[in-house]
Amino acid sequence: MVSNQKTAIRRLLRAQRRKLAPTVVHAAGTAVHLQLGLLPFYRDAARIIMAYLPEENEISTAKIITESCNLGREVYLPRTAPVACFVRWRIGEQLVRGRSGMMEPCGGSQLPNNLSAVAFIPVVGWDETGMRLGRGGGYYDRILTHQNGGILRVGLAYEFQRCPEIPRDPWDVPLDYIITEQRVIRCGDRAEVQPEWL
């Protein structure tokens, strides 16, 4: 059963990630950010950023969020209640612990569903076709399925999280790129969903 396979892989990889030393987590986040800065879709074109606040030694998005705010980009973070969505957030605005246990904005306008954006997505496990294991709630798959705009999906991950093949459910939404501390992986040809500015 796919769900049982995913649960087993997720449990193993999350345990490995929790054991990472702070210096390793910091170095990986820095390396990912440096590689991201070389990619034209982020460096030159991104105007709207969808990001996450890291938990359990996930790749940090702090530099992405700070840099994007300072450049005048619109930054959206996930909020779980009253409905799952991404909302506009600015540096200094309040964050609260949501019902999922993650920190999230308590206010903010919801991301319209017809805009082009770069979405940075947390990863527990990944394969080179762009399939990912996330935190386990299906949050990103549900939201990204209903976005009508050109959302470029970028997973931020560690190299050790690579799997030969991630079990796939029909509702899983694949990634367009995966960036690890070692490399940038382009996942297949999804030109039909890419923003016009790519």
N, C-alpha and C positions, 0 to 999 in steps of 0.2 A: 504494500500500500504506500502511495506517494507520501502521505502525511507522516507516516511512521518513519520513512526514510529521511524526510526532511528534519524531523524532530531529533533523530539520532545524530545527524551531521551537525545540526545547529548546536546541540548540547556539547559535542566535542569541541567545535571551533570556538564557541563562547568561553569554554573553560580555558582553552589555550590563550585566548585574548586577554582574559582577566589576569593571567599570570605574567603578562608583559611588564617589564620594568618601566618606570616613568621616563627614563632616558630614551628607551627604544620608542615609546609612544611619541615623544616630542620629536625625535629625529625623523620618524616616519611622516609625521604631519608636516614638518618643514620640507621634506623631500617631495611630498605630494603637491604642496603649494607651489614650489619652484617649478615643477613640471607643468602644472596647470597654467602658470604665467606665460609659458611659451606657446600655448594653444590659442590660435586666433579667435576661436568662438568665445573664449573668455576674455582674453586680453583686449581685443578690439571691438567686439560686437555686443557682448552681453549687456543688457539694460535692466533685465529683471532676473533676480537670483532667488531660487528656492533652496533653502538650506535646512540643516538639522542641528540640534544641540547634542554633542556627543555624550554617550554613556558607555560605561564598561570598556574603557580604552579604545573606543572607536576613533577613527582618524579625525583629528580636530578640524573643525570648520571656522575656528576663531579668526584666523587671518583672512579667510575668504569673506566672512561677514564684515569685519572691520574695514578691510580694503574696499569692499563694495559700497558700504555706507559712505566712506570718505570720498569715493568717486561719484557719488550722487546716484548710484544704482538703487532700484527698489529691491528691498530684501523681504522675503516672505518666509515665515517659520510655521511648522505644523502646530495646529491646535486640535484637541480631541473633542471638546464640548463647546456648544451643545451639539454640533455636528463636526465630523472630521473634515478639516479643510486647512488651507494655508492662509495665513493672515499677514498683513504688512507689519513690519517691526522696524524700529529705529533704535540706535544705541541709546541706552539710558531708560528706555521704556520697561515697565515692570514685567517680570517673568514669575510664574507661579508653577507649583508642581501639579500637573494634570492628573486625571484619573488613571492614566497609564503609568504614572510614577515619573514621567519625564518632565523636565522644565519646558514651559511653553508660554507664549504671550497670553495675557488675560483680556486683551482688547485687540483692536486693529481691524482694518477693512479686509474683506475676503478677496483672494486672488480671483479675478474674472477668468472664465473658462475659455477665452478666445485669444489669449495673449501668448506671444513667443517668450520663452524663458529657458534658462539653464537650471536644471534641477539636480542638486547634489544629494545623493541618496546613501544612507548607511548600509553597510554590507557585513554580513556574517560569513557568507561563503559565496563563491562565484565560479563560473566557468567561462571559457573564451567565446562562447556563443552569446554571452550577455545575460544568461540566466543567473539569478542571485537568490540567496537566502537572506532574508531580513530578520527583523526582531521577532517575527512570528505572528503578528496580528493582521497582516494583509493590508495595513494602512496605506502604504504607497501605491500598491496595486489598485486599490479601490479609487483613490484620488486621481491617479494618472490616467486611468481608464476613462474618466469623465471629463478630462481636459481636452477641449477641441482645438486649442492653439498648437503651435509648434513647440513642444516641450522636448528639449534635448536632455536625455537621462544619463547622468554621469555618476557611476558608483565610485566611492572612495574606499579603498580596501588595502589590506596587507597582502603581500605576496604569498604568505603561508596559508591564506584562506582559499587559495585556488583549489578547485576540485576538478577531477576529470570530466564529470558530468553532474549537473544539479538536476534532481528529479523535477519534472514540470507538471504543474496543474494548468488547466485551460485558461484560468484567469490571471496567470502570472504575466507581468509586463516586463519585457527584456530591457536591458540597458543598451545604450548606444556606445558608451565608452566606459572603461574601467581604468582608474589611475591608482597605481600602487607606489610604494616607495622606490620601486625599481624601474617601472615602465608605464607607458600608456598603451592600452589595448583598444583598438577600434573593433567593435562587435558587429560584424555583418554589415549589410547594406540596407539601411533604413532611411534612405533619402526621402521617401514619401512622407515622413513625419518630421523632417528637420525644418527648423525655421528658415525663412527666406534669406537670412543674412549669413548662412553657412555656405 
